[in-house]
Amino acid sequence: MSHRSGSIGVLCNGLASIKHPFLSSLLGGIESSFDLDKYIIEVVPCSLIALADSPSKAISFVTEQRKLEGLFVLSPVPEKWLKGLLDKKFPVISLNVDYTNLPITSVIINSDNMYKTSLEYLLKLGHRKIW
């Protein structure tokens, strides 16, 4: 019998609402990467972490309380917030933030190419008034 929780955390900072289009899109992408019969995606709001006396300890506490198996970081947070998790070899993946001083796997979106491709697609469809 496995003692795994199947819970994956998503730490988001500065994205005020779950209805934010960028957050919704990223969560959708994360969810589509997992078998949702085996995994649960849990949002961990930075607003609560930031209020703690020690944000690093607060993140560690949340990951232990929720029995998270890994953490996606969706927006920049201070490196010191993540240090405690990394010291424990807790899996952390950053989406679109490059933490060059920490041993974190980062997935960086090529925004310039994305915008260019999107614009070319709209022009190909005949759209000319693009703001």
C-alpha positions in Angstrom: 0.0 0.0 0.0 1.3 3.5 -1.0 1.6 6.3 1.5 1.6 8.9 -1.2 -1.0 11.7 -0.9 -1.2 12.5 -4.6 -1.3 16.2 -3.8 0.7 18.7 -5.8 1.0 22.3 -4.6 0.9 25.4 -6.8 2.4 28.5 -5.1 1.2 31.7 -6.7 2.2 35.2 -5.8 0.6 38.4 -7.0 -2.1 36.7 -9.0 -5.0 38.0 -6.9 -7.7 35.7 -8.1 -8.2 32.1 -9.2 -10.2 33.7 -12.0 -7.1 35.5 -13.3 -6.7 34.3 -17.0 -3.0 33.6 -16.6 -3.4 31.6 -13.5 -6.4 29.7 -15.0 -4.3 28.9 -18.1 -1.3 27.7 -16.1 -3.5 25.6 -13.7 -5.2 24.0 -16.7 -1.8 23.1 -18.2 -0.6 21.6 -14.9 -3.8 19.6 -14.5 -3.6 18.3 -18.1 -0.2 16.9 -17.3 -1.4 14.8 -14.4 -3.8 11.9 -14.1 -6.4 13.6 -12.0 -7.6 10.2 -10.7 -4.2 9.9 -9.0 -3.3 13.6 -8.2 -4.9 16.6 -6.7 -3.7 20.1 -7.5 -3.8 22.5 -4.5 -3.3 26.2 -4.8 -1.1 27.7 -2.0 -1.6 31.5 -1.9 1.5 33.5 -1.1 -0.6 36.1 0.7 -0.8 33.8 3.7 2.8 32.8 3.5 4.0 36.4 3.3 2.2 37.2 6.6 4.2 34.6 8.5 7.1 35.6 10.7 9.2 33.1 8.7 7.9 32.6 5.2 10.3 29.7 4.6 9.0 27.9 7.7 5.4 28.7 6.7 5.9 27.1 3.2 7.5 24.0 4.8 4.6 23.8 7.3 2.0 24.1 4.5 3.7 21.4 2.4 3.8 19.1 5.4 0.2 19.8 6.6 -1.2 19.2 3.1 1.1 16.3 2.6 2.2 17.8 -0.7 4.5 15.7 -2.9 5.9 18.6 -4.9 5.4 22.3 -5.5 5.1 24.4 -8.7 6.1 28.0 -8.2 4.2 30.2 -10.7 5.5 33.6 -9.9 8.5 35.2 -8.3 9.0 34.7 -4.6 12.1 35.5 -2.6 14.7 32.7 -2.9 14.9 32.4 0.9 11.3 31.3 1.0 12.2 28.1 -0.9 15.5 27.4 0.7 14.0 25.2 3.5 12.2 23.0 1.1 15.3 22.6 -1.1 17.4 21.7 2.0 14.9 18.8 2.5 15.2 17.8 -1.1 11.5 18.6 -1.6 10.7 18.7 -5.4 10.2 22.3 -6.6 9.6 23.3 -10.2 9.4 27.0 -11.3 7.3 28.1 -14.2 8.5 31.1 -16.0 10.9 32.2 -13.2 14.6 31.3 -13.4 16.1 30.9 -10.0 19.8 30.8 -11.1 21.1 30.6 -7.5 18.9 27.7 -6.4 18.8 24.0 -7.6 15.3 24.4 -9.0 14.1 23.1 -12.4 12.6 26.0 -14.3 10.3 25.9 -17.4 10.6 29.3 -19.1 8.0 30.4 -21.7 9.4 32.0 -24.8 7.0 34.9 -24.7 8.5 36.7 -27.8 8.0 33.7 -30.0 4.5 33.1 -28.5 3.4 36.6 -29.3 4.9 36.5 -32.8 3.2 33.2 -33.6 -0.2 34.4 -32.2 0.0 37.7 -34.2 0.9 35.8 -37.4 -2.0 33.4 -36.8 -4.5 36.3 -36.4 -3.1 38.1 -39.5 -3.4 34.8 -41.5 -7.1 34.7 -40.4 -7.6 38.1 -41.9 -7.7 40.2 -38.7 -6.3 43.7 -39.2 -7.4 45.7 -36.1 -5.3 44.1 -33.4 -4.7 46.1 -30.3 
